[in-house]
Amino acid sequence: MRHSYLSVLGKPFFSIGGQVHNSSAYPIGRKGNPQYEEDSERSFESVKAIGGNTIAVPICWDAFEPEEGAYNAGYVHTVIDNIRRHGLHGTLLWFGTWKNGQMEYTPPWVKKDRERFPRVLCKDGTQTTVLSPHSRRNLEQDAKAFRAFMEILREYDGKQGTILAVQVEGISAELYCRAEDHPLLETVLENRDYKPRCEFLAPLDCFLWDRKLIKALFDFEYSWEIYTPAPKRKYGFYVLPILYGDRFAGRIEAVCQSKTNVLLIKNIWYEDGVRQTKKLLSEIDKTLKRFARFNQCGSIQFETPERRKLS
C-alpha cells in the first residue's frame, strides 16, 4: 500500500503548528482593534516558539466581500504576505455562512436582506439570527464568494506554495489532490471556454461512491433504490443522476425494453432551483439519444407526454 504525504513544491512536508484566534485575522487584512493586532502577532510568534512551521488563519466572508460582488483581494494578499513574513506556511479557514452555528462572519448586506437570504424559523414562525441551510440562494451566494477567494489565492500563491490547504466550509474531512493530477487541475482552471456537458451517471459510478461528500459538495442526495421495497422508494427502481456542467440537475428513470428495442422514460425529476432552460433540455435530449444508442434501443418513448413539467 502506498503511503500518502503532504508535498510542497515537489518535496515532502511535515506540518506542525497552531491557529490564530478567530477574529485575529481581521487586522491582518485591515487595521482594526489594537487588541486583535497584538493577539495576531502573538499567535505567529507562539507557533515559531514551539518550532512550528504552519499557522491556520481564518478568511472572513464579511471582510472579503464587504459589498456584494466587491471582493477584497488585498485582504487575502496581506494575510499571505504576513504568513510569508514570519517564514511560515499557512492553512486558510473559510468563515462563511456559519461559524459554530452562528453567522457572525456573514457580510452585513446578507444579514440585512432577509427576503433574499432567509433565516431558520422557529416552530411559531419566528425568524432566528441564523441563515437557513435549506435555502439554495444562501448556499450559492456563499459558494460564489468562496470561488472568488480560491481564484485570488491560486493567482497569488499558486506557484510559491505558501498556503498548504484551505478548509472547505461544512466539510470536516481532509481532501487532497494527487501531485500527479496537478497539471490536469491547472488545465481545467486555465480553460476559460468551458462548455457544460450532460451525462447520466450509473448508480455504481466511482464519482458517487462517497455519498456524504457528494452531499457536501453538491447538496445532492442519491440512493440506489434497486433493493428498496417498491412502496418505500422515493423515486424508482433504477434511477440515474443527471450531471449537467458543475452541478446535478436532476435524476431520470429510463428503462430499456429489450423485446421492442425501446428506451422508455418513466420519469424525470429536476432538483430544486434548476431552471429548465432550452439549453438544458436540449442537452438532456442529446444525452438520451446517446444513452439509447449505447443500449441498442432504436427509439425513445415517454410514459407521460408532460415529461418536462415533472418535478
C-alpha positions as CSV (number, residue, x, y, z in Angstrom):
1,M,0.0,0.0,0.0
2,R,1.4,3.4,-0.9
3,H,1.9,6.0,1.8
4,S,0.5,9.5,1.4
5,Y,2.3,12.6,2.5
6,L,1.9,16.4,2.1
7,S,4.1,17.8,-0.7
8,V,5.2,21.4,-1.0
9,L,6.9,22.4,-4.3
10,G,7.6,18.7,-5.0
11,K,9.2,17.9,-1.6
12,P,7.7,16.1,1.4
13,F,6.5,18.4,4.2
14,F,5.6,17.6,7.8
15,S,3.3,20.3,9.1
16,I,3.5,21.4,12.8
17,G,1.7,24.5,14.0
18,G,-1.3,26.3,15.6
19,Q,-4.2,28.6,14.8
20,V,-4.7,32.4,15.4
21,H,-7.7,33.5,17.4
22,N,-10.9,33.6,15.3
23,S,-11.1,37.3,15.0
24,S,-7.4,38.0,15.0
25,A,-7.4,37.7,11.2
26,Y,-9.3,40.9,10.8
27,P,-6.3,43.3,11.4
28,I,-4.1,41.2,9.1
29,G,-6.0,42.4,6.1
30,R,-7.2,45.8,7.5
31,K,-6.4,47.9,10.5
32,G,-8.7,47.4,13.4
33,N,-8.7,46.8,17.2
34,P,-5.2,47.0,18.6
35,Q,-6.1,44.1,20.8
36,Y,-6.7,41.9,17.8
37,E,-3.4,43.0,16.2
38,E,-1.5,42.0,19.4
39,D,-3.3,38.7,19.5
40,S,-2.4,38.0,15.9
41,E,1.3,38.8,16.3
42,R,1.4,36.8,19.5
43,S,-0.1,33.8,17.6
44,F,2.6,33.9,15.0
45,E,5.4,34.2,17.5
46,S,3.9,31.4,19.6
47,V,3.9,29.0,16.7
48,K,7.5,29.8,15.9
49,A,8.5,29.4,19.6
50,I,7.3,25.8,19.7
51,G,9.2,25.0,16.5
52,G,6.1,25.2,14.3
53,N,6.2,25.7,10.6
54,T,2.5,26.2,9.8
55,I,-0.2,28.5,11.0
56,A,-4.0,28.4,10.4
57,V,-5.6,31.8,9.7
58,P,-9.3,32.5,9.1
59,I,-10.5,34.3,5.9
60,C,-13.8,36.0,6.9
61,W,-16.5,36.5,4.4
62,D,-17.6,39.9,5.6
63,A,-14.0,41.2,5.3
64,F,-13.5,39.6,1.9
65,E,-16.8,40.8,0.4
66,P,-17.9,43.9,2.3
67,E,-20.2,44.9,-0.6
68,E,-21.9,42.4,-2.9
69,G,-19.6,41.5,-5.8
70,A,-16.7,43.6,-4.5
71,Y,-14.0,41.1,-3.5
72,N,-11.1,42.4,-1.4
73,A,-8.1,40.7,-3.0
74,G,-5.8,42.9,-0.9
75,Y,-7.2,41.2,2.3
76,V,-6.2,37.8,1.0
77,H,-2.8,39.1,-0.3
78,T,-2.0,40.7,3.1
79,V,-2.8,37.5,5.0
80,I,-0.5,35.5,2.8
81,D,2.2,38.2,3.0
82,N,2.0,38.1,6.8
83,I,2.5,34.4,6.8
84,R,5.5,34.7,4.5
85,R,7.0,37.5,6.6
86,H,7.1,35.1,9.6
87,G,8.7,32.4,7.5
88,L,5.7,30.0,7.9
89,H,3.3,28.1,5.7
90,G,-0.4,28.5,6.2
91,T,-3.8,26.8,6.2
92,L,-6.7,29.2,5.5
93,L,-10.1,28.6,7.2
94,W,-13.1,30.0,5.3
95,F,-15.5,31.6,7.8
96,G,-18.6,32.0,5.6
97,T,-22.3,31.3,6.3
98,W,-21.7,29.8,9.7
99,K,-19.1,29.6,12.4
100,N,-20.0,27.5,15.4
101,G,-23.6,27.5,14.2
102,Q,-23.8,31.3,14.0
103,M,-23.5,33.8,11.1
104,E,-21.1,36.3,12.8
105,Y,-18.8,36.5,9.8
106,T,-21.5,36.9,7.2
107,P,-21.5,40.3,5.3
108,P,-23.9,43.0,6.6
109,W,-25.6,43.1,3.2
110,V,-26.5,39.4,3.6
111,K,-27.7,39.8,7.2
112,K,-29.9,42.8,6.3
113,D,-31.7,41.2,3.4
114,R,-33.9,38.6,5.0
115,E,-36.0,38.2,1.9
116,R,-33.2,37.1,-0.4
117,F,-31.4,35.2,2.3
118,P,-33.9,33.5,4.6
119,R,-33.4,32.6,8.2
120,V,-34.0,29.5,10.2
121,L,-37.6,29.6,11.5
122,C,-38.8,28.5,14.9
123,K,-42.0,26.4,15.3
124,D,-44.1,29.5,15.8
125,G,-42.6,31.1,12.6
126,T,-40.2,33.5,14.4
127,Q,-37.0,34.2,12.5
128,T,-33.8,33.3,14.2
129,T,-30.4,35.0,13.6
130,V,-29.1,32.1,11.6
131,L,-29.2,31.7,7.8
132,S,-31.3,28.7,6.7
133,P,-29.3,25.7,5.4
134,H,-32.3,24.8,3.2
135,S,-32.0,27.9,1.1
136,R,-30.2,27.3,-2.2
137,R,-29.7,31.1,-2.6
138,N,-27.8,31.2,0.7
139,L,-25.6,28.3,-0.4
140,E,-24.9,29.8,-3.9
141,Q,-24.0,33.2,-2.5
142,D,-21.5,31.7,-0.1
143,A,-20.1,29.4,-2.8
144,K,-19.8,32.4,-5.2
145,A,-17.6,34.2,-2.7
146,F,-15.6,31.1,-1.9
147,R,-14.8,30.5,-5.6
148,A,-13.7,34.1,-6.0
149,F,-11.4,33.7,-2.9
150,M,-9.9,30.5,-4.3
151,E,-9.2,32.2,-7.6
152,I,-7.4,35.0,-5.9
153,L,-5.4,32.5,-3.8
154,R,-4.4,30.5,-6.9
155,E,-3.2,33.5,-8.8
156,Y,-1.3,34.9,-5.9
157,D,0.2,31.8,-4.3
158,G,-0.2,29.0,-6.9
159,K,3.4,28.9,-7.8
160,Q,5.0,29.8,-4.4
161,G,3.1,27.3,-2.3
162,T,2.9,29.3,0.9
163,I,-0.7,28.0,1.6
164,L,-0.8,24.3,2.2
165,A,-4.6,23.8,2.5
166,V,-7.9,25.5,2.6
167,Q,-10.8,24.4,4.9
168,V,-14.0,24.0,2.9
169,E,-16.9,25.1,4.9
170,G,-19.1,22.3,6.1
171,I,-16.6,19.5,5.2
172,S,-14.7,18.2,8.2
173,A,-12.7,15.5,6.2
174,E,-9.4,16.4,4.6
175,L,-9.4,16.3,0.8
176,Y,-6.2,16.2,-1.3
177,C,-5.3,16.4,-4.9
178,R,-2.7,13.9,-6.0
179,A,0.5,15.5,-7.1
180,E,0.4,13.7,-10.5
181,D,-3.1,15.2,-11.1
182,H,-1.9,18.8,-10.6
183,P,-1.2,19.5,-14.3
184,L,-4.8,18.3,-15.1
185,L,-6.2,20.6,-12.4
186,E,-4.3,23.6,-13.8
187,T,-5.5,22.8,-17.3
188,V,-9.1,22.8,-16.1
189,L,-8.6,26.1,-14.2
190,E,-6.9,27.8,-17.3
191,N,-9.7,26.7,-19.7
192,R,-12.0,29.8,-19.8
193,D,-14.0,28.4,-22.7
194,Y,-15.7,25.8,-20.5
195,K,-18.8,24.3,-22.1
196,P,-21.2,22.4,-19.8
197,R,-21.7,18.7,-20.6
198,C,-24.6,16.5,-19.7
199,E,-24.2,12.9,-18.6
200,F,-26.4,10.2,-16.9
201,L,-24.3,8.6,-14.1
202,A,-24.5,4.9,-13.4
203,P,-25.5,4.1,-9.8
204,L,-22.1,2.5,-9.1
205,D,-20.1,5.2,-10.9
206,C,-16.9,5.9,-8.8
207,F,-18.0,9.6,-8.7
208,L,-20.9,8.6,-6.5
209,W,-19.0,6.3,-4.1
210,D,-18.8,8.8,-1.3
211,R,-22.4,9.9,-0.9
212,K,-21.6,12.2,2.1
213,L,-19.0,14.0,0.0
214,I,-21.4,14.4,-2.9
215,K,-24.0,15.9,-0.5
216,A,-21.4,18.3,1.0
217,L,-20.1,19.5,-2.4
218,F,-23.2,19.5,-4.5
219,D,-26.1,19.4,-2.0
220,F,-27.3,16.3,-3.8
221,E,-28.6,13.2,-2.1
222,Y,-28.7,9.9,-4.0
223,S,-29.7,6.4,-3.1
224,W,-29.8,3.4,-5.4
225,E,-33.2,2.0,-4.7
226,I,-33.0,-1.2,-6.6
227,Y,-33.1,-3.2,-3.4
228,T,-35.6,-1.0,-1.7
229,P,-39.2,-2.4,-1.5
230,A,-41.4,-0.7,-4.1
231,P,-43.7,1.0,-1.5
232,K,-40.7,2.6,0.2
233,R,-39.0,4.0,-2.9
234,K,-38.8,7.8,-3.2
235,Y,-38.1,7.8,-6.9
236,G,-37.8,4.5,-8.8
237,F,-36.3,1.1,-9.4
238,Y,-33.2,2.2,-11.4
239,V,-32.8,6.0,-11.3
240,L,-29.8,7.7,-12.7
241,P,-28.4,11.1,-11.6
242,I,-28.3,13.8,-14.3
243,L,-25.0,15.7,-14.2
244,Y,-25.0,18.9,-16.1
245,G,-22.0,21.2,-16.0
246,D,-20.8,21.5,-12.5
247,R,-24.0,20.5,-10.7
248,F,-26.6,17.8,-10.5
249,A,-29.6,18.9,-12.5
250,G,-31.9,16.0,-11.5
251,R,-32.4,12.3,-12.0
252,I,-34.1,10.1,-14.6
253,E,-35.7,6.7,-14.7
254,A,-35.1,5.1,-18.1
255,V,-36.0,1.5,-18.8
256,C,-34.5,-0.4,-21.8
257,Q,-37.2,-2.7,-23.2
258,S,-35.2,-5.4,-24.9
259,K,-38.2,-7.0,-26.8
260,T,-39.2,-3.8,-28.6
261,N,-35.8,-2.1,-28.5
262,V,-37.5,1.0,-27.0
263,L,-36.0,3.2,-24.3
264,L,-38.9,4.1,-22.1
265,I,-38.6,7.2,-20.0
266,K,-40.7,6.7,-16.9
267,N,-39.9,9.9,-15.1
268,I,-37.6,12.9,-14.9
269,W,-37.1,14.8,-11.6
270,Y,-35.4,18.2,-11.6
271,E,-33.6,19.4,-8.5
272,D,-35.0,22.4,-6.7
273,G,-33.8,25.7,-8.2
274,V,-32.9,24.1,-11.6
275,R,-34.3,26.2,-14.4
276,Q,-35.5,24.1,-17.3
277,T,-33.9,26.2,-20.0
278,K,-33.9,25.4,-23.7
279,K,-30.1,24.7,-23.4
280,L,-30.6,22.2,-20.5
281,L,-33.5,20.4,-22.2
282,S,-31.5,20.2,-25.5
283,E,-28.5,18.7,-23.7
284,I,-30.8,16.1,-21.9
285,D,-32.3,15.2,-25.3
286,K,-28.9,14.6,-26.8
287,T,-27.8,12.5,-23.8
288,L,-31.0,10.5,-24.1
289,K,-30.2,9.7,-27.8
290,R,-26.6,8.7,-26.9
291,F,-28.0,6.6,-24.0
292,A,-30.4,4.9,-26.3
293,R,-27.7,4.0,-28.9
294,F,-25.5,2.7,-26.1
295,N,-28.3,0.3,-25.0
296,Q,-29.1,-0.6,-28.6
297,C,-32.5,0.9,-28.5
298,G,-34.0,2.1,-31.8
299,S,-36.4,4.6,-30.4
300,I,-37.3,6.6,-27.3
301,Q,-40.7,6.9,-25.7
302,F,-42.1,8.7,-22.7
303,E,-44.6,7.2,-20.3
304,T,-46.2,10.7,-20.0
305,P,-46.2,13.5,-22.6
306,E,-45.6,16.1,-19.9
307,R,-42.1,14.9,-19.1
308,R,-40.6,18.4,-19.0
309,K,-43.1,19.5,-16.3
310,L,-42.3,16.7,-13.9
311,S,-40.6,17.7,-10.6
